[in-house]
Structures are given as C-alpha cells and as structure tokens.
Amino acid sequence: MNEIIEYIIRFLLGESVPQKIISKIGYTSNPKEFRKYKLVISPSSFFSDEIYGTEASMPQLPLQIWEEVPILFGSPIVEEVGKTRIINADLIAGTYFLISRYEEMVHRNVRDVHGRFPGKESLPYRAGFIDSPLVDEYGKILRNHLREVGCQIPEPAENIRKIFLTHDVDQLTHFRSLRGFMGGFLRGIQRPKEGAKAINSYFGGLKNDPWYTLPWLFKLDNSVRQALGNERCEPVVFIKVDGGTRKEDKPNITHHIQDFQSLITLCKKKNITFGLHLSYEAGIHPERIPDEKKQLEKVSRKKTIYNRHHFLDSREPEDMQALIDAGITDDFTMGYADMAGFRLGTCRPVKWIDPNTKQLTTLTLHPLAIMDGSLSEKRYMNLNAHEAYEYCIRLINQVKNWNGELVLLWHNTMVEDSPKLYHRNLYKDIISYLKTM
C-alpha cells in the first residue's frame, strides 16, 4: 500500500509538488510517529483486512461534513499533537474509494441491463456530489492545511489544462447500405422527407448522408484547437472495428468499403487521433481486446493506445487489466451512461488502482464528464435544451476551477441536422464557450 498512499498524496497535492513536501505528510495512527511529520492524516478502518471488500467498508449516508465538503471516512476533527497537525478525516481512503471504482467491486450485484454500474446507484449521486470533483476539493483543503503548518505549496491555476473532444463512430452512415436505404425508402411512404434523404444519400454520395457529420464536427473541434493550441485540445475519433453477434454491436461497419476509407483519410487530413471503440462483446469478453486493437491498427495504419468501450460497457474493475495487456495506455470510458458528472470523483486523469489487488497500474483513466445522450434520453437525465446547456456549463466551470481535464463525447449520429435533436446546436454553443477558456 505504500506506493498507493504516496501516489494518492501526490495526486491530491498536485504533480508539481516537490518530494520534500510529500515527505512531511504521514498516514498513521501511531502517536510515536507523529513527530516525524508536519501533518498526519489519521487512517480509518477502511483498509483493515476485516473490513476491506465488505459491506461494512461502505460509507454511511448522510456523510459527515468537514470544511464544507462531505467526507467518506473518519471524522471532521482536527487536532494538534505537539507540533504536528492531525486530520481525522481519512482523505486517503476517501480518494482511493472514488478513483479505484471500489464500490463497483463491492456491489457487483448492482448493474443495469448492459452490465454497467448505474450512476444513479453510485455514492457520488446518492450523496449529492456527482457534479463536483470531490477528490480535487480534498486536495485544496489539504494544501491549505499544509500552508497553515508552514509548508510553502502552490495553488494550481484556474484553467482547463486539456480538452478532449471525442466522437464514437457506432454507425458511420444511415442510408448508405442497401438495408439502410430500403428501410428509409419504405418509411418514406409515410414520411416523404425521410424517403428523400434515403435516396439522396444512397445515390448522391457519402457527403449527403445525414449521419456523416464528422466533417462538421472536426471543423468545430479544430477551431478550438486553433484557439487554445495543440497541447490544450485534442480531437479523438473512437472507431468500432468488430462486433460479434449481439444486437448492440449491429450493424457492423464494413471497413473495406469506400465510405470507411474516406473516414480514415479525413481523420488523417484533419489530424484527428484514432482511438479504439471496443465492441459491446468485448465488454463481456475482455479476451477479445487484443484482436480488435490489431484490426484498428491494420485499417488505420496507426498505433492505437486510446480506448473507449461501446455503450460505456466497462463492466468490472479488474477487466481493466486486459486493456493494459493489449497495450492500451489511456482509457476514456469512465463516465456514467445515465448521469453526466464525475464518476471517479475527480476531473483530472488518474492512474487506475486495481481494488482487488490494491495495485497501482500504468493505465491512465480520463474522466468522461459529458456524453450527449446522457443529457437528453428520458431514461437518463431527460433535460431539455436549456437545462442541458446550463448543466454542461456548470460541469465545464468545475473543470476550469480545479485545473482539470475536460472530456466530451458527441456521437456523429446525434448531431444530424434535425429539429428533433438539440445536440447539434448544443455542441456549437459549448464549442463557442470553450474557445474563451
């Protein structure tokens, strides 16, 4: 645990904090060791062998409040023992609980129809801090206490350190296949406009398909990159290359056809990063991951190190190991499908900790703050256009306040130019706001 404890302390304080400051913080309940440190965080019983991994280790609602923020473990008591300050709020255990997805390991019986842990069942949602990066708030409180005991420590700047504008290509087009065209044409008997779209798309070329919105998306994305710089903005397209037999993976994209090759060419021309969009099947059977990664690298002729699961279907915490074994270094799945917000309790990228083995790994998790469908779908947040914009801006401002990383997910199919969908205009408005960051 020593490596994990040091990593969490450094994560809370910030990557630029020197080791000499880290060494002034202890995590111990032994009074004989207090004098070694300027500040001590007193451990709760969370990590004890008798408690860890059991229902008894779960935080109890309502949570106690310390310095205006909820704490998961310990008590809101600060003491002075000699020249050492003792914080009884167990920030280490609380941070570990959130960034490791610990509750998803303990509550394996809590899953939706797709095998995902629902956001509305999560502690952040039930305790009311799903829209606040609690771990980052802990870091600020800890830095303040260090200053009070004489340690000079900088405060991170209030700006978004990086923006990932990401798009999952579940279906490239609507009417370009024979099956899609026939479906649209037949529906056109009742809805003539759809029939006209189907004919125009099938016979008129890729650019006329209503779901081929990626050129429009990439133009907006690159306007942010131009305004903020390459280091602060990275557009990413996640491409699904394999499926299987399950309906959630249908229709499978045919990669040798000209339409798909046009997408690959466009991404390279616009300098869009390729990411692997693992199939729904791979969420159930992680052993499929290496083959799907190889397929994407073959068709894109690019090395792939980014991943996001289809349906955000990352089922069990330990399945992350299969990503590492396949050579994936960065995962962008960590958001709830049913709730926009901060699934990991932070808006900063964090190394995955396996809660089963208590091992710190090399895989970086990038918190997904907002997915388009989470906002609008009736079974999820069911927000109207105005409510969705206000909520998105609130989350974006939180990321800015905590010097975080913003990850957005907008599907090409959700920005079809249609009065039934508000996501096209919403994305334009968000892009305009981001260019002022």
C-alpha positions as CSV (number, residue, x, y, z in Angstrom):
1,M,0.0,0.0,0.0
2,N,2.9,2.4,0.5
3,E,3.1,3.1,-3.3
4,I,-0.6,3.8,-3.5
5,I,-0.6,6.0,-0.4
6,E,2.2,8.1,-1.8
7,Y,0.5,8.3,-5.2
8,I,-2.7,9.5,-3.6
9,I,-1.0,12.1,-1.5
10,R,0.8,13.4,-4.6
11,F,-2.4,13.3,-6.7
12,L,-4.2,15.3,-4.0
13,L,-1.5,18.0,-3.7
14,G,-0.6,18.2,-7.4
15,E,2.0,16.8,-9.7
16,S,4.3,19.8,-9.4
17,V,4.6,19.5,-5.6
18,P,8.2,18.5,-4.6
19,Q,9.0,15.3,-2.7
20,K,10.2,17.3,0.3
21,I,6.6,18.4,0.8
22,I,5.2,14.9,0.3
23,S,7.5,13.6,3.0
24,K,6.1,16.0,5.5
25,I,2.7,14.2,5.4
26,G,2.1,11.0,7.4
27,Y,-0.7,8.4,7.2
28,T,-0.5,6.7,10.6
29,S,-2.4,6.3,13.8
30,N,0.7,5.6,15.8
31,P,1.4,8.6,18.2
32,K,5.1,7.7,18.3
33,E,5.4,8.6,14.6
34,F,3.5,11.9,14.7
35,R,6.6,14.0,15.4
36,K,8.2,12.9,12.1
37,Y,5.6,14.9,10.2
38,K,4.2,18.4,9.9
39,L,0.8,16.9,9.1
40,V,-0.7,13.5,9.7
41,I,-3.9,12.0,8.1
42,S,-5.3,9.5,10.6
43,P,-6.4,6.2,9.0
44,S,-9.9,5.0,9.4
45,S,-10.7,1.2,9.5
46,F,-11.3,1.2,5.7
47,F,-8.1,-0.7,4.7
48,S,-8.2,-3.2,7.6
49,D,-8.3,-6.9,6.5
50,E,-11.5,-7.5,8.4
51,I,-13.4,-4.6,6.7
52,Y,-11.9,-4.1,3.2
53,G,-14.1,-5.5,0.4
54,T,-17.2,-6.0,2.6
55,E,-20.4,-4.1,3.0
56,A,-19.1,-2.8,6.4
57,S,-16.5,-0.7,4.5
58,M,-19.0,1.3,2.6
59,P,-19.6,5.0,3.6
60,Q,-22.7,5.6,5.6
61,L,-25.2,8.2,4.5
62,P,-25.7,11.0,5.3
63,L,-22.0,11.8,5.1
64,Q,-20.3,14.0,7.7
65,I,-19.3,17.5,6.5
66,W,-15.8,18.9,7.0
67,E,-14.8,22.3,5.8
68,E,-18.0,22.5,3.7
69,V,-17.3,19.2,1.9
70,P,-18.6,15.7,2.6
71,I,-16.1,13.1,3.9
72,L,-16.5,9.4,3.3
73,F,-14.4,8.1,6.2
74,G,-13.1,9.3,9.5
75,S,-14.4,12.4,11.4
76,P,-14.3,16.2,10.9
77,I,-11.9,16.7,13.8
78,V,-8.5,18.4,13.5
79,E,-6.1,18.2,16.4
80,E,-2.7,19.5,17.3
81,V,-0.3,17.0,18.9
82,G,2.9,18.8,19.7
83,K,4.0,20.5,16.5
84,T,2.0,18.1,14.3
85,R,-1.4,18.7,13.0
86,I,-3.7,15.6,12.9
87,I,-6.5,15.4,10.4
88,N,-9.1,12.8,11.3
89,A,-10.9,13.0,8.0
90,D,-9.4,10.0,6.1
91,L,-8.8,11.7,2.8
92,I,-6.6,8.8,1.6
93,A,-9.4,6.2,2.0
94,G,-12.0,8.6,0.5
95,T,-9.8,9.3,-2.5
96,Y,-9.0,5.6,-3.0
97,F,-12.7,4.7,-2.8
98,L,-13.6,7.1,-5.6
99,I,-10.7,6.8,-8.1
100,S,-10.4,3.0,-7.9
101,R,-14.2,2.4,-8.5
102,Y,-14.2,0.5,-5.2
103,E,-17.9,0.5,-4.8
104,E,-18.4,-1.2,-8.1
105,M,-16.2,-4.1,-6.8
106,V,-18.2,-4.4,-3.6
107,H,-21.6,-4.0,-5.2
108,R,-21.2,-6.5,-8.1
109,N,-24.9,-7.3,-8.0
110,V,-25.8,-3.7,-8.8
111,R,-25.7,-3.5,-12.7
112,D,-28.1,-2.3,-15.4
113,V,-29.3,-4.4,-18.4
114,H,-26.0,-3.8,-20.1
115,G,-23.9,-4.9,-17.1
116,R,-22.9,-1.4,-16.2
117,F,-22.8,0.2,-12.7
118,P,-25.6,2.9,-12.9
119,G,-24.6,6.4,-12.0
120,K,-27.8,6.9,-10.1
121,E,-26.8,4.0,-7.8
122,S,-23.4,5.5,-7.1
123,L,-22.3,7.1,-3.9
124,P,-21.5,10.4,-5.7
125,Y,-25.1,10.7,-7.0
126,R,-26.8,9.5,-3.8
127,A,-24.7,11.8,-1.6
128,G,-25.2,14.7,-3.9
129,F,-21.7,15.4,-5.3
130,I,-21.9,13.8,-8.8
131,D,-21.4,17.3,-10.3
132,S,-18.5,18.2,-8.1
133,P,-15.0,16.7,-8.2
134,L,-14.7,15.9,-4.5
135,V,-11.2,14.5,-4.7
136,D,-9.9,17.8,-6.1
137,E,-11.7,19.6,-3.3
138,Y,-9.9,17.4,-0.8
139,G,-6.6,18.4,-2.5
140,K,-7.3,22.1,-2.0
141,I,-8.2,21.6,1.7
142,L,-5.0,19.6,2.2
143,R,-2.9,22.3,0.6
144,N,-4.5,24.9,2.8
145,H,-3.6,22.9,6.0
146,L,0.0,22.5,4.8
147,R,0.3,26.2,4.4
148,E,-1.0,26.7,7.9
149,V,1.7,24.5,9.3
150,G,4.4,26.3,7.5
151,C,4.8,24.5,4.1
152,Q,5.0,26.6,1.0
153,I,2.9,25.0,-1.6
154,P,1.5,26.5,-4.8
155,E,-2.2,26.5,-5.8
156,P,-2.9,25.2,-9.4
157,A,-4.1,27.7,-11.9
158,E,-7.8,28.0,-12.6
159,N,-7.9,26.9,-16.2
160,I,-8.7,23.7,-18.1
161,R,-5.4,22.0,-18.7
162,K,-6.6,19.9,-21.6
163,I,-9.8,19.3,-23.6
164,F,-10.5,16.0,-25.3
165,L,-13.3,16.4,-28.0
166,T,-14.2,12.8,-28.7
167,H,-16.6,11.1,-31.0
168,D,-17.7,7.5,-31.1
169,V,-18.5,6.1,-34.5
170,D,-21.0,3.4,-33.7
171,Q,-22.7,3.9,-37.2
172,L,-20.9,5.8,-39.9
173,T,-24.0,6.4,-42.1
174,H,-27.7,6.0,-42.0
175,F,-28.8,5.2,-45.6
176,R,-25.6,4.2,-47.4
177,S,-26.0,0.4,-47.1
178,L,-28.7,-1.4,-49.1
179,R,-30.5,-2.3,-45.9
180,G,-30.4,1.2,-44.6
181,F,-31.6,2.6,-47.9
182,M,-34.5,0.2,-48.2
183,G,-35.6,0.9,-44.6
184,G,-35.6,4.7,-45.2
185,F,-37.2,4.4,-48.6
186,L,-40.1,2.3,-47.2
187,R,-40.6,4.6,-44.2
188,G,-40.7,7.4,-46.8
189,I,-44.1,6.2,-47.8
190,Q,-45.4,7.7,-44.5
191,R,-42.6,10.3,-44.1
192,P,-41.7,11.6,-47.6
193,K,-38.8,13.7,-46.2
194,E,-37.0,10.6,-44.9
195,G,-37.5,8.8,-48.2
196,A,-36.0,11.8,-50.0
197,K,-33.0,11.7,-47.6
198,A,-32.5,8.0,-48.2
199,I,-32.5,8.4,-52.0
200,N,-30.2,11.4,-51.8
201,S,-27.8,9.6,-49.5
202,Y,-27.7,6.2,-51.3
203,F,-27.3,7.7,-54.8
204,G,-25.8,11.1,-54.1
205,G,-22.7,10.1,-52.1
206,L,-21.4,10.0,-48.6
207,K,-21.5,13.7,-48.0
208,N,-25.3,13.6,-48.4
209,D,-25.9,11.1,-45.6
210,P,-27.5,12.7,-42.5
211,W,-25.3,10.8,-40.1
212,Y,-22.0,11.6,-41.9
213,T,-21.5,14.7,-39.7
214,L,-17.8,14.1,-38.9
215,P,-16.5,16.8,-41.3
216,W,-18.8,19.3,-39.4
217,L,-17.6,18.0,-36.0
218,F,-14.0,18.1,-36.9
219,K,-14.2,21.7,-38.2
220,L,-15.6,22.8,-34.9
221,D,-13.1,20.7,-32.9
222,N,-10.2,22.2,-34.9
223,S,-11.5,25.7,-34.2
224,V,-11.0,25.0,-30.5
225,R,-7.5,23.6,-31.2
226,Q,-6.6,26.7,-33.2
227,A,-7.9,29.0,-30.4
228,L,-6.3,27.1,-27.5
229,G,-3.3,25.4,-29.1
230,N,-2.4,21.8,-29.9
231,E,-1.3,21.0,-26.3
232,R,-4.6,22.0,-24.8
233,C,-7.0,20.5,-27.2
234,E,-7.0,17.0,-28.8
235,P,-9.9,15.7,-31.0
236,V,-10.3,11.9,-30.9
237,V,-12.4,9.6,-33.0
238,F,-13.2,6.2,-31.5
239,I,-13.8,3.6,-34.2
240,K,-15.5,0.3,-33.7
241,V,-13.9,-2.3,-35.9
242,D,-15.5,-5.5,-34.7
243,G,-18.8,-6.7,-33.3
244,G,-19.9,-10.2,-32.9
245,T,-23.5,-11.5,-32.9
246,R,-25.1,-9.2,-30.3
247,K,-27.7,-6.7,-31.4
248,E,-25.9,-3.9,-29.5
249,D,-23.0,-4.2,-32.0
250,K,-25.1,-4.1,-35.1
251,P,-24.7,-3.0,-37.8
252,N,-21.1,-4.0,-38.1
253,I,-19.0,-1.4,-40.0
254,T,-17.6,-2.8,-43.3
255,H,-14.0,-1.4,-43.3
256,H,-13.0,-2.2,-46.9
257,I,-15.8,-0.1,-48.4
258,Q,-15.0,3.4,-49.8
259,D,-17.1,5.2,-47.2
260,F,-15.0,3.9,-44.3
261,Q,-11.8,4.6,-46.2
262,S,-13.0,8.2,-46.7
263,L,-13.4,8.5,-42.9
264,I,-9.8,7.3,-42.3
265,T,-8.5,9.7,-44.9
266,L,-10.5,12.6,-43.4
267,C,-9.2,11.9,-39.9
268,K,-5.6,11.9,-41.1
269,K,-6.1,15.1,-43.1
270,K,-7.6,16.9,-40.1
271,N,-5.1,15.5,-37.7
272,I,-7.6,13.6,-35.6
273,T,-6.3,11.0,-33.1
274,F,-7.6,7.4,-33.6
275,G,-9.0,5.6,-30.6
276,L,-10.3,2.0,-30.3
277,H,-14.0,1.7,-29.7
278,L,-14.2,-1.7,-28.2
279,S,-17.3,-3.7,-29.1
280,Y,-20.1,-4.5,-26.7
281,E,-19.0,-8.1,-27.0
282,A,-15.5,-7.2,-25.7
283,G,-17.1,-5.6,-22.6
284,I,-18.4,-9.1,-21.8
285,H,-15.4,-11.0,-23.0
286,P,-12.2,-8.8,-22.5
287,E,-10.1,-11.5,-24.1
288,R,-11.3,-10.1,-27.5
289,I,-9.5,-6.8,-26.9
290,P,-6.1,-7.6,-28.5
291,D,-7.7,-8.8,-31.7
292,E,-9.9,-5.7,-32.0
293,K,-6.9,-3.4,-31.3
294,K,-4.9,-5.2,-34.1
295,Q,-7.8,-4.7,-36.5
296,L,-8.0,-1.0,-35.9
297,E,-4.2,-0.6,-36.3
298,K,-4.4,-2.5,-39.6
299,V,-7.1,-0.4,-41.2
300,S,-5.9,2.9,-39.8
301,R,-2.2,2.2,-40.2
302,K,-1.7,3.9,-36.9
303,K,-0.6,2.7,-33.4
304,T,-3.6,2.7,-31.1
305,I,-3.1,3.5,-27.4
306,Y,-6.5,5.1,-26.6
307,N,-9.7,3.2,-25.9
308,R,-13.4,3.6,-25.0
309,H,-15.9,0.8,-24.6
310,H,-19.1,0.7,-26.7
311,F,-22.1,1.6,-24.5
312,L,-19.5,2.7,-21.9
313,D,-19.7,-1.0,-21.2
314,S,-16.7,-1.4,-18.9
315,R,-18.3,-3.9,-16.6
316,E,-15.9,-5.0,-13.8
317,P,-12.9,-3.0,-12.4
318,E,-10.5,-5.9,-12.9
319,D,-11.3,-6.1,-16.6
320,M,-9.0,-3.0,-17.0
321,Q,-6.0,-5.4,-16.8
322,A,-7.0,-6.7,-20.3
323,L,-6.5,-3.2,-21.7
324,I,-3.0,-3.0,-20.2
325,D,-2.1,-6.4,-21.5
326,A,-3.2,-5.3,-25.0
327,G,-1.0,-2.2,-25.0
328,I,-3.7,0.4,-24.2
329,T,-2.3,3.2,-22.1
330,D,-5.3,5.6,-21.9
331,D,-9.0,4.7,-21.3
332,F,-11.8,7.2,-21.9
333,T,-14.8,5.1,-20.7
334,M,-15.0,6.4,-17.2
335,G,-18.4,8.2,-17.2
336,Y,-21.8,7.0,-16.3
337,A,-24.3,6.5,-19.2
338,D,-27.2,7.7,-17.2
339,M,-25.6,10.7,-15.5
340,A,-23.2,13.3,-16.6
341,G,-20.6,14.2,-13.9
342,F,-17.5,12.9,-12.2
343,R,-17.6,9.1,-11.9
344,L,-14.1,9.0,-10.4
345,G,-14.6,11.9,-8.1
346,T,-12.0,13.9,-10.0
347,C,-11.8,15.9,-13.2
348,R,-8.1,15.0,-13.6
349,P,-6.6,12.0,-15.3
350,V,-5.6,9.3,-12.8
351,K,-3.8,6.0,-12.7
352,W,-6.0,3.0,-12.3
353,I,-5.8,1.3,-9.0
354,D,-7.0,-2.3,-9.1
355,P,-9.2,-2.5,-5.9
356,N,-9.0,-6.3,-5.9
357,T,-5.2,-6.5,-5.7
358,K,-4.5,-3.0,-4.3
359,Q,-2.0,-2.4,-7.1
360,L,-1.2,0.8,-8.8
361,T,-1.0,0.3,-12.6
362,T,0.2,2.1,-15.7
363,L,-3.2,2.6,-17.2
364,T,-4.4,6.2,-17.2
365,L,-8.2,6.8,-16.8
366,H,-9.5,10.0,-18.3
367,P,-12.8,11.0,-16.6
368,L,-15.7,11.4,-19.1
369,A,-17.6,14.4,-17.9
370,I,-20.4,14.7,-20.5
371,M,-22.0,12.3,-23.1
372,D,-24.6,13.7,-25.4
373,G,-27.2,11.0,-24.8
374,S,-26.9,11.1,-21.0
375,L,-28.4,14.6,-21.1
376,S,-31.4,14.0,-23.3
377,E,-32.6,10.5,-23.0
378,K,-35.8,10.1,-21.0
379,R,-34.4,7.1,-19.1
380,Y,-31.3,9.1,-18.1
381,M,-31.3,12.8,-17.2
382,N,-34.2,13.9,-19.6
383,L,-33.0,17.5,-19.8
384,N,-34.4,20.0,-22.3
385,A,-32.0,22.1,-24.4
386,H,-31.7,24.9,-21.9
387,E,-31.3,22.7,-18.9
388,A,-28.7,20.6,-20.8
389,Y,-26.6,23.7,-21.7
390,E,-26.8,25.1,-18.1
391,Y,-25.7,21.7,-16.7
392,C,-22.8,21.4,-19.2
393,I,-21.5,24.9,-18.4
394,R,-21.6,24.1,-14.7
395,L,-19.5,21.0,-15.2
396,I,-17.1,22.8,-17.6
397,N,-16.6,25.5,-15.0
398,Q,-15.9,23.0,-12.3
399,V,-13.2,21.5,-14.5
400,K,-11.8,25.0,-15.0
401,N,-11.9,25.8,-11.3
402,W,-9.9,22.6,-10.4
403,N,-7.3,22.8,-13.2
404,G,-8.8,19.6,-14.7
405,E,-9.1,17.9,-18.0
406,L,-12.4,18.1,-19.9
407,V,-13.6,15.0,-21.9
408,L,-16.7,15.4,-24.0
409,L,-18.4,12.7,-26.1
410,W,-20.6,13.6,-29.0
411,H,-21.7,11.0,-31.5
412,N,-21.9,11.7,-35.2
413,T,-25.5,10.3,-35.2
414,M,-26.6,12.8,-32.5
415,V,-25.8,15.9,-34.5
416,E,-27.9,15.2,-37.5
417,D,-29.4,18.4,-38.8
418,S,-32.9,17.7,-37.4
419,P,-35.4,19.7,-35.3
420,K,-36.0,16.6,-33.2
421,L,-32.5,16.8,-31.7
422,Y,-30.9,19.7,-29.8
423,H,-27.4,18.3,-29.7
424,R,-26.1,20.0,-32.9
425,N,-26.9,23.4,-31.5
426,L,-25.8,22.4,-28.0
427,Y,-22.4,21.3,-29.3
428,K,-21.9,24.6,-31.2
429,D,-22.7,26.6,-28.1
430,I,-20.3,24.5,-26.0
431,I,-17.6,24.9,-28.6
432,S,-18.1,28.7,-28.6
433,Y,-17.8,28.7,-24.8
434,L,-14.6,26.5,-24.8
435,K,-12.8,28.9,-27.1
436,T,-13.0,31.6,-24.4
437,M,-11.2,29.3,-21.9
